[in-house]
Amino acid sequence: MSATDTPRRSMRTPLGRVRNLGAAHSGTSDFWRQRITGVAMTLLMIPVIVVVMMLLGSNQAGAKLILGSLPIAVIMLLFIIASAWHMKIGMQVIIEDYVHNEKLKLVSIMLNNFFSIAVALASTYAILKLASGV
Amino acid sequence: MALSIVHRATGIALYVGTLLLAWWLIAAASNSAGAYANVQAFTGSIIGRLIVFGYTWALMHHMLSGIRHFVWDLGFGFKANEREALTWAALIGGIVLTILIWIIAYAIGGVR
């Protein structure tokens, strides 16, 4: 893209070349969502620890009962969604920092999305199944 | 102190660790009788306990280290001594919280 846009001799001014390529006012959305999900998980940490503690030593029947109750299911769902989102953004930052091969970077980012969404959906499905009592 | 790399490392560990969380939840929701027992057998084993202990520490450290970043985002704590203090607080706090959680867990019946 840049190679054809900027031939060695161009009639376009430097300003003309970059105009409209700058801030699309969405560049900070990942940064902001990383903070939202981080704060959310910090707030949810104590409830989640309490839930895990409640489950210690209980068998599957007990676990089903606890995880399936409405407030606990909601706490777990919020935590799962926040953590999947948070880890997707965080891993993408790491990939963008360390993977410099363009193709490998795109594949890594794609796999990161797949993994995060798969973990989120599998866990969400499990919670919904427990909450619906089937 | 260069703890930002630890923040990333614990982040990666937690990323992989979500597999354990997903496995546990799916097993709990599963209709097959052995699935949940398998998870409990794993988390009850020495290796499993070490992994969950490590996961607990990674989570606590990452959270406190993250709160440190929130403090910086809000524009505080940039002086050299403040940066040091925040970093040490995250480091020591993470270890203390992890041990505290495990003491409580054992006390209320994690030993099976």
Interface residues (C-beta under 8 A of the other chain):
Chain A: R35 G38 V39 M41 T42 M45 I49 M53 L56 G57 N59 Q60 A63 K64 L67 M76 I80 S83 A84 M87 G90 M91 I94 V119 A122 S123 Y125 A126 I127 K129 L130
Chain B: R8 G11 I12 L14 Y15 T18 L19 L21 A22 L25 I26 A27 A28 A29 A33 A35 Y36 A37 L59 M63 G66 I67 H69 F70 D73 I101 I104 A105 I108 G109 G110 R112
